[in-house]
Amino acid sequence: MTRLQFLGREFLGIASAASSGDTNTSLPSSSFPVVIGFPKLKKLEIDCCLNLKEWEDITAEEEGSATVSIMPCLKELEIRYCGLTELPYRLLRKASSLQHLKITSCTDVSKRYKDKEGSGRISLSHIPHVEVEDSPVQSSLHRRRQTGDRHAASCVMSEPEDTPVTQPPNANHHNPPDSNFWSFVAFVFPLLLLLNLTEMITDRKACNWQEYEEGPRLNPPLPQKPFN
């Protein structure tokens, strides 16, 4: 849709004057059936047609003719991010059921129809609810079209090549103090336990050797009372 530049009446089923070879009118004759463009359409959205500059309107004769009916069930029309300069006011009047018209971020159209007292807004007076938002926020597609790839490149934050990457001094040579303390405890505790166990075994062997040389120690007999 970004390549669309001209929206003719052909999409409604009405042949344009240029294509029919008649420069005066393209109104169907009475022998032809009634032309109804999109008879069941209730909502129409035109979005991100950045190159769309013109939406061809119908003629005054077609507007007043009973042989042409344009979107008779259309209730809502929304136009966003388009390059249109004006709207086909006769065509919109022909869509008699249109209740809501919303224009968002269309610079030229917004300028023409934003003023409620202007001639452009008066041509839309038959629509009960008209909302014009000249929002500065643009779609990502519109931003890419205006700024190109440089905009995307500027959003990439990179560190200058000449800036050295600094690290804390001696960051890789010292461990935290808590780590050193527990490493010391883990190393010394088994040694102390091993020395204590070795001393106990040595004392036990010394006692056994002494009993072997001296023999078992017998408790002295208890003194006996004289027998009367």
Order of alpha helices (4+ residues) and beta strands (2+ residues): beta-alpha-beta-beta-beta-alpha-beta-beta-alpha-beta-alpha-alpha-beta-alpha-alpha-alpha
